[in-house]
Amino acid sequence: MKFTILSHAGLLVESSGTRLVVDPWLVGSCYWRSWWNYPAVPEFAKNIEELDYIYLTHMHWDHFHGPSLDRLPKSATILIPKAHFRRMHADASLFGFRDVVELPHGKQVTLKNGLTVASYQYGLFTDSVLAISDGKTTLLDMNDAKIRDRSFAQLTDAFPRVDFLFRSHSSASAYPFCVEFEEPESGIYRKREDYMSEFVDTARLLSVPHAIPFASSHCYLHRDTIKFNGIAVTPRDVHRYFDEHGPEGSECVEMVAGDSWSDTSGFEISDRDFFSNRAEIIEEYLAEYTPKLEAGYAQEDRAEVSFEAFREYFQAQVDSVPRLSRILFRALVIFEVKNRTGAYWVIDFDRRTVYETNELPEQYACKVTVPALVLRDCIEKHMFATFSASKHLSILIKKGGHKDYLIFFQLLDMFEYEYFPVRQLFRWRFITVWLRRWRELLEYAGLARRIVFRPKGSDPLDQFVAKIDRNTETGSGQ
């Protein structure tokens, strides 16, 4: 077996003549020119001509990248996790590939020449882990998936020995970086050390010989997001933390695009240091990509989005949420189009309506300011799941509005991922998919039990919100 790092979360696996690519983001940028691969993708990865399979872990665009899929050979079979919704299958089918095959949760599937894969789905919005084995070497690509508890045990029961772990290690969320709190003490979020600690904990649980920081290798070049480069937890940061806190018998290996390992020659790793002088290299990239960025800025500056399109989209979301939810969630959420003053688009969950006003309401949970191009694309593509990761937004959270902000975005994701209207939960596909994930359902049942039997005087949403906060990384959720 041989594997090669292609990009941020792109991986090429070769075994006995079978070639599998996972999450190919090989050209261009992501999220409206915000994200760019760091380091840059090597030229050979942009021109893959022989390929048998492509696995897409989830729907976020740094993993499911349309321009890259357009370049790959259409003879390859697309493999995707079998989710309770068919959106991922429908989108993958648009690119002209020969076959799109859904992999049921936890089922081991043998590909050409004996290569075995298994997809383990996790989370309400169906991220997935991919286990890959040739019978001698096992790779576990966890990318952004935060699989744990019984679901993690299911995976390790099936693959008791993992040789290489690939796992993300940095925040992809707008929260808290794009957020202003009216009361600063209300912000509760994970620290840099938390991401590195979780990486180490996963390596310890797996007793894995080699742990590779993965799926967090990008930089920001857009004029509105370049300021966020300093928030990254780099593979170098993870390596240093791992050396101090990692388990015995396990090593952290820094690998960048173009680096590889094979069972015949071991690791082949670039001599270039991309992390000691990361800021200087990003400046070089910025100069190189300025023409593309300028073209993007011109497009943004011309873009328009209509209130009617906004109203239609969010009225459908409001109408889909069960009416009983008003007992716990009656928030007023404001959207404001960037550089357009005096117009506020209001989503009122109490009155179940969406309207426009020239005066900012006094009482609201949060106000989201976003460029017209980004808002229009999210509406047209039915894909606000990509919204937060882009960091093309700013959010003001009013005093007491922190929980409402988190719940609003959770409900928006649930609308897009077909949990609402509630009748969709009774579809046969939904039921059978989640029955395979019964271990995860037990986790959610335990969470619900802790909320119902909370200590007297505690807030019934505290634990629910804590759960949301842990899963808001989109990149998770990112």
PLY file of the C-alpha trace (Angstrom):
ply
format ascii 1.0
element vertex 478
property float x
property float y
property float z
element edge 477
property int vertex1
property int vertex2
end_header
0.00 0.00 0.00
0.97 3.59 -0.61
-0.75 6.81 0.40
-0.01 10.37 -0.72
-1.25 13.63 0.76
-2.82 15.66 -2.06
-4.17 18.71 -0.28
-5.91 20.02 2.83
-8.03 16.87 3.22
-7.17 15.15 -0.06
-5.68 11.68 0.14
-4.61 9.24 -2.62
-4.42 5.56 -1.65
-2.89 2.97 -4.00
-3.00 -0.77 -3.42
-2.35 -3.61 -5.91
-3.25 -1.37 -8.83
-6.39 0.12 -7.23
-6.42 3.89 -6.81
-8.75 5.68 -4.38
-8.91 9.44 -3.76
-10.60 10.86 -0.68
-11.99 14.43 -0.52
-10.20 15.93 -3.52
-9.87 19.70 -3.30
-7.16 20.05 -5.91
-7.64 23.38 -7.68
-8.62 26.91 -6.82
-10.17 28.15 -3.61
-13.13 27.39 -1.35
-15.89 29.44 0.22
-15.95 32.50 -2.02
-12.16 32.90 -2.31
-11.74 32.69 1.46
-9.93 29.34 1.86
-6.85 28.30 -0.13
-4.82 25.12 0.17
-1.73 25.48 2.32
0.78 24.39 1.18
-0.19 24.58 -2.48
-1.32 21.42 -4.26
1.49 19.77 -6.28
1.04 19.77 -10.06
0.71 15.98 -10.37
-2.36 16.06 -8.09
-4.15 18.47 -10.43
-3.91 16.05 -13.34
-4.86 12.60 -12.08
-5.77 10.52 -15.13
-6.11 6.98 -13.73
-8.50 6.54 -10.85
-10.88 3.83 -9.68
-12.73 5.39 -6.76
-13.44 8.75 -5.13
-14.78 8.89 -1.57
-16.46 12.08 -0.33
-16.71 12.20 3.46
-19.38 14.92 3.69
-20.94 17.86 1.90
-18.76 20.79 2.96
-17.04 22.29 -0.06
-13.45 21.80 1.17
-14.25 18.06 0.97
-16.88 18.00 -1.77
-15.22 20.41 -4.21
-17.05 20.77 -7.51
-14.24 22.26 -9.66
-11.92 19.44 -8.58
-14.49 16.74 -9.31
-14.93 18.25 -12.77
-11.25 17.49 -13.50
-11.18 13.86 -12.37
-11.76 10.91 -14.74
-15.45 10.08 -15.10
-14.71 6.37 -15.21
-14.12 6.48 -11.44
-16.87 5.37 -9.08
-18.01 7.92 -6.52
-18.42 6.48 -3.01
-20.41 8.43 -0.44
-21.80 7.72 3.05
-25.42 6.55 2.96
-27.19 9.36 4.78
-30.86 9.70 5.69
-31.12 12.34 2.93
-30.41 11.93 -0.80
-28.92 15.39 -1.38
-25.33 14.14 -1.42
-26.16 11.46 -3.99
-28.01 13.95 -6.17
-25.17 16.47 -6.07
-22.50 13.86 -6.80
-24.52 12.64 -9.78
-24.28 16.06 -11.42
-20.61 15.62 -12.34
-21.02 12.87 -14.94
-19.36 9.97 -13.15
-20.10 6.40 -14.14
-21.51 5.31 -10.79
-22.41 6.85 -7.45
-22.48 4.23 -4.69
-23.72 4.79 -1.14
-21.88 2.98 1.66
-24.08 1.93 4.61
-22.82 2.83 8.05
-20.33 0.32 9.43
-20.46 -2.11 6.50
-17.11 -3.32 5.16
-17.03 -3.22 1.36
-14.36 -4.86 -0.79
-13.23 -2.82 -3.78
-11.05 -3.93 -6.70
-8.05 -6.11 -5.93
-8.99 -6.72 -2.31
-8.88 -3.17 -0.93
-11.45 -2.90 1.86
-13.23 0.27 3.00
-15.85 1.01 5.63
-17.75 4.24 6.18
-18.77 5.25 9.70
-21.24 8.12 9.76
-21.54 10.40 12.75
-23.35 13.56 13.75
-26.77 14.92 12.92
-25.41 16.32 9.66
-23.58 13.17 8.52
-19.89 13.61 8.56
-18.06 10.32 8.13
-14.89 8.41 8.94
-13.35 6.16 6.29
-11.38 3.06 7.27
-9.16 1.68 4.48
-7.30 -1.63 4.67
-5.40 -3.94 2.34
-5.21 -6.67 4.98
-1.75 -5.58 6.14
-2.03 -1.82 6.65
-5.05 0.08 7.94
-5.64 3.80 7.49
-8.27 5.69 9.45
-9.30 8.98 7.86
-11.32 10.78 10.53
-10.99 14.22 8.85
-13.62 16.41 10.59
-15.77 13.67 12.14
-15.94 13.74 15.93
-16.99 10.13 16.34
-16.97 8.91 19.94
-18.48 6.66 22.60
-20.29 3.53 21.34
-19.85 4.54 17.71
-16.10 4.79 18.21
-16.10 1.38 19.89
-17.97 -0.10 16.90
-15.21 1.13 14.63
-12.36 -0.17 16.77
-14.07 -3.55 17.17
-14.05 -3.90 13.37
-10.53 -2.47 12.96
-8.68 -3.26 16.19
-5.31 -2.28 14.75
-4.96 1.06 12.99
-1.56 1.98 11.56
-2.19 5.56 10.47
-4.62 8.14 11.89
-5.59 11.22 9.86
-7.49 13.79 11.92
-8.33 17.51 11.84
-6.92 19.74 14.55
-8.12 23.33 14.12
-11.35 25.33 14.22
-13.29 25.83 10.99
-16.14 27.74 12.57
-17.00 31.43 12.51
-17.67 31.10 16.23
-16.22 32.90 18.15
-13.86 34.59 15.67
-16.53 36.46 13.70
-18.68 37.14 16.75
-19.07 40.26 18.86
-20.78 39.72 22.21
-22.78 42.51 23.81
-21.78 40.86 27.09
-18.28 39.37 26.56
-18.54 36.88 29.42
-21.32 35.04 27.56
-18.92 33.56 25.00
-18.09 29.93 25.74
-15.87 28.16 23.25
-13.00 25.76 22.89
-9.39 26.87 23.16
-6.46 26.00 20.88
-5.24 23.41 23.37
-8.59 21.62 23.22
-8.11 20.74 19.55
-4.61 19.42 20.13
-5.71 17.52 23.23
-8.52 15.83 21.30
-6.03 14.84 18.58
-3.76 13.26 21.21
-6.68 11.55 22.96
-7.78 9.91 19.70
-4.26 8.62 19.04
-4.16 7.24 22.58
-7.51 5.47 22.26
-6.40 3.84 19.01
-2.85 3.03 20.20
-1.89 4.13 16.71
1.81 4.10 15.70
1.50 7.13 13.39
-0.82 10.12 13.89
-0.96 12.64 11.04
-2.42 16.15 11.50
-4.82 16.44 8.58
-7.81 18.26 7.08
-6.88 21.62 8.61
-4.25 22.69 6.09
-5.56 25.86 4.53
-4.94 29.58 4.73
-7.07 32.69 4.22
-6.30 35.11 1.38
-9.53 37.07 0.87
-9.44 40.72 1.92
-12.17 40.09 4.50
-10.75 36.88 5.99
-6.95 37.13 5.71
-6.93 38.40 9.30
-7.90 34.92 10.48
-4.61 33.24 9.53
-3.38 33.72 13.08
-6.09 31.50 14.58
-4.88 28.29 12.89
-3.56 25.37 14.88
-0.83 24.15 12.52
0.62 20.65 12.19
3.76 22.04 13.84
1.71 23.13 16.86
0.13 19.67 17.06
3.53 17.99 16.70
5.01 19.94 19.62
1.99 19.26 21.80
2.05 15.59 20.85
5.73 15.25 21.77
4.89 16.51 25.25
1.54 14.81 25.86
1.27 11.95 23.36
1.09 8.27 24.26
4.15 6.06 24.28
4.67 4.05 21.12
2.96 6.67 18.97
4.51 9.44 16.89
3.07 12.54 15.28
4.20 12.90 11.67
3.94 16.23 9.87
2.95 15.59 6.26
2.06 18.21 3.65
0.75 18.05 0.09
3.02 15.81 -1.98
4.35 13.78 0.96
3.79 10.01 0.95
4.34 6.68 2.70
4.55 3.17 1.26
5.07 -0.25 2.76
8.17 -0.66 0.60
10.02 2.63 1.10
8.45 4.19 4.20
7.95 7.95 4.52
8.93 10.36 1.78
8.60 13.85 3.22
9.52 17.24 1.79
12.54 19.03 3.27
10.83 22.40 3.04
9.58 23.93 6.27
6.12 25.44 5.67
5.35 26.36 9.28
8.27 28.28 10.82
7.77 31.13 8.34
4.13 30.52 7.50
3.24 34.26 7.40
5.90 34.99 4.78
4.80 32.11 2.56
1.18 33.26 2.80
2.31 36.70 1.59
3.89 34.99 -1.44
0.63 33.15 -2.13
-1.31 36.39 -1.80
0.85 38.02 -4.47
0.49 34.98 -6.75
-3.30 34.80 -6.46
-4.05 38.54 -6.49
-5.51 38.47 -10.05
-8.02 35.77 -9.06
-8.84 37.58 -5.84
-9.39 40.88 -7.63
-11.73 39.21 -10.11
-13.64 37.78 -7.17
-13.88 41.17 -5.48
-15.33 42.69 -8.65
-17.96 39.96 -8.74
-18.81 40.50 -5.08
-19.13 44.25 -5.52
-21.65 43.77 -8.34
-23.69 41.08 -6.60
-27.28 41.62 -5.50
-29.65 39.54 -3.43
-33.40 40.15 -3.20
-35.46 40.21 -0.05
-38.09 38.07 -1.80
-35.57 35.23 -2.26
-34.53 35.62 1.38
-38.10 35.69 2.62
-39.11 32.62 0.62
-36.16 30.60 1.90
-36.42 31.47 5.57
-40.20 31.39 5.66
-39.92 27.78 4.53
-37.47 27.15 7.38
-39.69 28.85 9.97
-42.76 26.97 8.74
-40.89 23.65 8.92
-40.01 23.97 12.62
-42.58 22.29 14.89
-44.93 24.79 16.51
-44.21 23.29 19.93
-40.66 24.61 19.59
-42.05 28.07 20.46
-42.11 26.94 24.10
-38.31 27.02 24.17
-37.32 29.07 21.11
-38.97 32.37 20.23
-35.96 34.25 18.91
-35.76 37.24 16.60
-32.80 36.91 14.21
-31.68 39.80 12.01
-29.80 39.61 8.70
-28.10 42.66 7.24
-26.53 42.73 3.77
-23.02 44.12 4.01
-22.60 47.70 2.73
-26.37 48.13 2.47
-27.52 50.45 5.24
-31.02 50.97 6.55
-32.49 47.58 5.59
-32.92 44.78 8.10
-34.32 41.35 7.23
-36.01 39.83 10.24
-36.73 36.18 11.01
-39.32 36.06 13.80
-39.72 32.55 15.23
-42.33 33.64 17.74
-44.73 35.07 15.16
-43.46 32.64 12.52
-42.87 35.29 9.91
-40.07 36.91 7.87
-40.17 40.61 7.07
-38.11 43.65 6.09
-37.83 46.85 8.12
-35.88 50.11 7.96
-35.46 50.32 11.72
-33.44 47.83 13.75
-35.77 46.17 16.29
-34.84 46.81 19.91
-35.13 43.21 21.04
-33.35 40.50 19.04
-31.02 37.59 19.71
-28.37 38.22 17.08
-27.63 40.19 13.93
-25.77 38.56 11.05
-24.01 40.81 8.51
-23.00 39.08 5.25
-22.01 40.01 1.67
-24.80 39.86 -0.90
-22.92 37.28 -3.02
-22.52 34.87 -0.12
-26.11 35.21 1.04
-27.45 34.79 -2.49
-25.36 31.67 -3.13
-26.38 30.07 0.16
-30.04 30.63 -0.71
-29.74 29.42 -4.31
-27.69 26.36 -3.40
-29.73 25.55 -0.29
-26.42 25.35 1.56
-26.03 27.52 4.63
-23.94 24.65 6.05
-20.99 26.26 4.23
-21.79 29.71 5.57
-19.97 29.65 8.91
-16.75 28.06 7.67
-16.26 30.78 5.09
-15.92 33.43 7.82
-17.51 35.87 5.34
-19.82 37.15 8.05
-19.93 39.09 11.27
-22.35 38.37 14.09
-23.49 40.57 16.94
-24.96 38.56 19.82
-27.14 40.60 22.13
-27.20 40.16 25.89
-28.95 36.90 26.63
-28.93 35.88 22.95
-26.04 33.38 22.98
-28.17 30.25 23.21
-30.66 31.54 20.66
-27.82 32.20 18.22
-26.51 28.64 18.55
-29.96 27.10 18.34
-30.89 29.17 15.27
-27.94 27.83 13.28
-28.63 24.31 14.51
-32.24 24.56 13.34
-31.10 25.97 10.01
-28.82 22.96 9.49
-31.63 20.60 10.48
-33.89 22.22 7.89
-31.29 21.79 5.15
-30.46 18.23 6.19
-34.12 17.21 6.02
-35.08 16.75 9.67
-37.87 19.29 9.17
-40.75 19.16 8.53
-40.99 16.41 11.16
-42.90 14.09 8.82
-39.60 13.42 7.05
-38.40 11.52 10.10
-40.93 8.79 9.26
-39.59 8.01 5.80
-38.36 4.44 5.38
-34.92 5.60 4.29
-34.56 7.83 7.36
-35.59 5.02 9.71
-33.35 2.34 8.21
-30.29 4.60 8.03
-30.58 5.61 11.66
-31.29 2.07 12.84
-27.78 1.17 11.63
-26.55 4.04 13.81
-28.42 2.96 16.93
-25.32 3.44 19.10
-25.33 7.12 18.30
-29.05 7.34 19.00
-28.36 6.04 22.50
-25.97 8.93 23.01
-28.67 11.43 22.03
-31.14 9.64 24.30
-28.71 10.01 27.17
-28.39 13.71 26.44
-32.18 14.09 26.42
-32.42 12.24 29.74
-29.86 14.56 31.35
-31.87 17.58 30.17
-35.21 16.21 31.43
-33.80 15.17 34.82
-31.65 18.25 35.26
-30.90 19.56 38.76
-33.59 21.82 40.14
-33.16 25.44 39.04
-30.80 24.68 36.14
-31.47 25.87 32.61
-33.03 23.06 30.53
-31.05 24.11 27.46
-27.59 24.27 29.06
-26.52 20.73 28.17
-28.14 20.91 24.75
-26.27 24.10 23.96
-23.01 22.61 25.23
-23.56 19.72 22.80
-24.22 22.19 19.95
-21.07 24.13 20.84
-18.91 21.02 20.56
-20.36 20.19 17.17
-20.43 23.66 15.59
-16.99 23.21 14.05
-17.74 22.87 10.42
-16.23 21.86 9.47
-17.69 20.28 11.01
-19.46 22.82 10.38
-17.33 22.34 9.78
0 1
1 2
2 3
3 4
4 5
5 6
6 7
7 8
8 9
9 10
10 11
11 12
12 13
13 14
14 15
15 16
16 17
17 18
18 19
19 20
20 21
21 22
22 23
23 24
24 25
25 26
26 27
27 28
28 29
29 30
30 31
31 32
32 33
33 34
34 35
35 36
36 37
37 38
38 39
39 40
40 41
41 42
42 43
43 44
44 45
45 46
46 47
47 48
48 49
49 50
50 51
51 52
52 53
53 54
54 55
55 56
56 57
57 58
58 59
59 60
60 61
61 62
62 63
63 64
64 65
65 66
66 67
67 68
68 69
69 70
70 71
71 72
72 73
73 74
74 75
75 76
76 77
77 78
78 79
79 80
80 81
81 82
82 83
83 84
84 85
85 86
86 87
87 88
88 89
89 90
90 91
91 92
92 93
93 94
94 95
95 96
96 97
97 98
98 99
99 100
100 101
101 102
102 103
103 104
104 105
105 106
106 107
107 108
108 109
109 110
110 111
111 112
112 113
113 114
114 115
115 116
116 117
117 118
118 119
119 120
120 121
121 122
122 123
123 124
124 125
125 126
126 127
127 128
128 129
129 130
130 131
131 132
132 133
133 134
134 135
135 136
136 137
137 138
138 139
139 140
140 141
141 142
142 143
143 144
144 145
145 146
146 147
147 148
148 149
149 150
150 151
151 152
152 153
153 154
154 155
155 156
156 157
157 158
158 159
159 160
160 161
161 162
162 163
163 164
164 165
165 166
166 167
167 168
168 169
169 170
170 171
171 172
172 173
173 174
174 175
175 176
176 177
177 178
178 179
179 180
180 181
181 182
182 183
183 184
184 185
185 186
186 187
187 188
188 189
189 190
190 191
191 192
192 193
193 194
194 195
195 196
196 197
197 198
198 199
199 200
200 201
201 202
202 203
203 204
204 205
205 206
206 207
207 208
208 209
209 210
210 211
211 212
212 213
213 214
214 215
215 216
216 217
217 218
218 219
219 220
220 221
221 222
222 223
223 224
224 225
225 226
226 227
227 228
228 229
229 230
230 231
231 232
232 233
233 234
234 235
235 236
236 237
237 238
238 239
239 240
240 241
241 242
242 243
243 244
244 245
245 246
246 247
247 248
248 249
249 250
250 251
251 252
252 253
253 254
254 255
255 256
256 257
257 258
258 259
259 260
260 261
261 262
262 263
263 264
264 265
265 266
266 267
267 268
268 269
269 270
270 271
271 272
272 273
273 274
274 275
275 276
276 277
277 278
278 279
279 280
280 281
281 282
282 283
283 284
284 285
285 286
286 287
287 288
288 289
289 290
290 291
291 292
292 293
293 294
294 295
295 296
296 297
297 298
298 299
299 300
300 301
301 302
302 303
303 304
304 305
305 306
306 307
307 308
308 309
309 310
310 311
311 312
312 313
313 314
314 315
315 316
316 317
317 318
318 319
319 320
320 321
321 322
322 323
323 324
324 325
325 326
326 327
327 328
328 329
329 330
330 331
331 332
332 333
333 334
334 335
335 336
336 337
337 338
338 339
339 340
340 341
341 342
342 343
343 344
344 345
345 346
346 347
347 348
348 349
349 350
350 351
351 352
352 353
353 354
354 355
355 356
356 357
357 358
358 359
359 360
360 361
361 362
362 363
363 364
364 365
365 366
366 367
367 368
368 369
369 370
370 371
371 372
372 373
373 374
374 375
375 376
376 377
377 378
378 379
379 380
380 381
381 382
382 383
383 384
384 385
385 386
386 387
387 388
388 389
389 390
390 391
391 392
392 393
393 394
394 395
395 396
396 397
397 398
398 399
399 400
400 401
401 402
402 403
403 404
404 405
405 406
406 407
407 408
408 409
409 410
410 411
411 412
412 413
413 414
414 415
415 416
416 417
417 418
418 419
419 420
420 421
421 422
422 423
423 424
424 425
425 426
426 427
427 428
428 429
429 430
430 431
431 432
432 433
433 434
434 435
435 436
436 437
437 438
438 439
439 440
440 441
441 442
442 443
443 444
444 445
445 446
446 447
447 448
448 449
449 450
450 451
451 452
452 453
453 454
454 455
455 456
456 457
457 458
458 459
459 460
460 461
461 462
462 463
463 464
464 465
465 466
466 467
467 468
468 469
469 470
470 471
471 472
472 473
473 474
474 475
475 476
476 477
